[in-house]
Amino acid sequence: MEARRTFKAGDHEYTDVKPERIELAIAADVEFLKTHPTRKRGGITPDALEKRRTWKAAFRARVTLFAEQNGIAKTEIAWLGRLKHQDIVAFRRSPPA
């Protein structure tokens, strides 16, 4: 853990905090993280991954068709490769050519 490594390196010596208090804080943080994991174990299920891929492929197809029907240049839809929300919103707000 990064906090323990920094503590053992002695960087805390330049603060007004006692080493015992730092050790207690690190121990409390470690205990909290053990009881409150930040990531789910195992990741995404294969079914959920396939569903996500299917949705993205369908979305790309719809936007590409819309662009073709409305004369929008392919350079305007280059963001389809990364599918970020801000790109979708910007595309939606852009006036038709």
N, C-alpha and C positions, 0 to 999 in steps of 0.2 A: 504494500500500500504506500502511496506517495507521501502521506502525512508522516507515517512512521519513519520512512527513509529520510525525510527532511529533518525530523526530530533527532534521529540518531546522528545526522551530520553536524548537529550542533547549531543550526541556524536560529534556534529559539533563544540562544544566549544573549542576543541583542534586543530582547524584549523585556518588559517588566513582569512578565507572567512566569510563575514558578513552574518548574519542570513537572511536578506532581499534578498540577492542574491541567497541563497540556496532555499528560498521559491519560488522565481521567476523561478528557474531552475526546481524545482519539478512541479510547475504549467504548465510550458511549456512542460515537458515530459508527463504529464497527458493529456494535450490537444492533443499532437501529437499522443498518443496511442489511443485516442478516434476517431481520424480521419483516423488512419492507423491500423486497427485491425490486429493482428497477426494470428488469427485463423478464419476459416470460421464457421459461425454459422450452426448448424445442422449436421455437420460431413459428412460422406460418405453416398451416397444414397443407398438404398437397392439393386438397380440394379447394381450399381458399385461394391458393396460388393460381390454380387453373381458372377459377372464376374471375380473379383479378385480370389475368392475361386475356381472357375472352372479352371482358368488358372493355379493356383498353384497345384491343384490336377492332371491336365494333365502333368504338368512339372515333378512332382514327379514320375508319372507313367513312363514317357519317360526315366528319369535318372535311375530308378530302373531296367527297361528292359535293358537299355544299360549296366548297371553294371552286370546284370546276364549273358548277352551274351558275355561279355568280361572277365568274371571270376574275377570281382572286389568284394572284401569282403564287407559284409554289414557294417562293422565298418568304411569303407572308405566313406560311403554315409550316415552316421548318421546325418550329418548336414541338411539333407532334412527336418527335423522337423522344422527348423527355417528359412530356405531359405534366407540367407544373401548373398549379391553380392560377398563378398570376398571369401566365401565358394565355390560359383559357379566357380569363376575364378581359385581358387586353384585346384578344381576338373578337370577343363578343361586343366590346365597346367601339371597335374601329368601324368607321363609316364605310359603306360599300363603295366600290370603285365606280 
